[in-house]
Amino acid sequence: MDFAQLIAQNWWILILLVIFFSGLFTINQGFIGVITMFGKYQRIATPGLRFKIPLIEQVYKKVSIQNRSVELEFQAVTADQANVYFKSMLLYSVQNADEETIKKVAFKFFADKDLMQALIRTIEGNIRSFVATKKQAEILGLRKEIVEYVKFEIDHTLETWGYHLQDLQINDITFDKMILDSMSKVVASNNLKAAAENEGQALLITKTKSAEAEGNAIKISAEAEKEAARLRGQGVALFRQEVARGMTEAAEQMKQANLDTNVILFSMWTEAIKNFAEYGKGNVIFLDGSPDGMEGTMKQIQALMVKQAGAEK
């Protein structure tokens, strides 16, 4: 019996083998298979080699449970009628690998493109509604608030679809060129204003410190002058005391020798003329050097001494 005859006699075995092997299928890692029977959901199939009832069951869809991303570019209008252009990246995934979640993902939308369209339009609508309540000057500082608002508003909707929003990154926020130019001018003017204020403060501090230094210098100079005057006064007083002591001793000695005390005054007169001539340094001092002039000067000095002696008594 040749091979052809063997096949002809056992054709039904070959058909059974074909039918059996047609029931074998594989699910790749990161996917969950959805099995239907006569168009009705039957069960799910996890990754690996699996078997389905041939001719009756079929693999309706293989659902990816991996993270997926999509880039968005859209426009919004602020409360003060400024156009804002957004570029963002959306990261989403199936919530989990549970059977109920997989059923939602498999049967909620007709195709993946319908899911993508609904997801993108929902996120864009939430961002536009948020931006519409803010002014254009506030938008640049509200990236985090926009993301939190969208995630809060959309998470419940995505949950009914079997998906979860992993992250929303707003990569770029731009305005019309006219608005950007005006914002640049505002920033420049604010910087100039801040620089002028800082310069004014620096000048004020400099002048204040200079005035304080000058005042301290005047105060120190005045204190030094005061101290110098006090020391000069003490020096003059000591000089006068020593002169008076010397004159007293000289007068006592002359009295004991029965000599005229006017000799002391004559000596002081001649000593004064000598000092004028020696240390005058070109200054002109008019003195009456005649005997009559000396006599008149002596009388004035004697009268002054008598007056001071009377005052001391």
Protein Blocks (a to p, Z undefined) as FASTA:
>chain_A
ZZklmmmmmmmmmmmmmmmmmmgccddehiacdddeehiafbdcdeddddddehkaccfb
acdfbdcddddddddddfkopacddddddddddfblcfklmmmmmmmpmblklmmmmmmm
mmmmmmmmmmmmpcfklmmmmmmmmmmmmmmmmmmmmmmnopacfbacdfbdcddfklmm
mmmmmmmmmmmmmmmmmmmmmmmmmmmmmmmmmmmmmmmmmmmmmmmmmmmmmmmmmmmm
mmmmmmmmmmmmmmmnopafklmmmmmmmmmmmmmmmmnnopacdddfbfklmmmmmmmm
mmmmmmmmmmmZZ
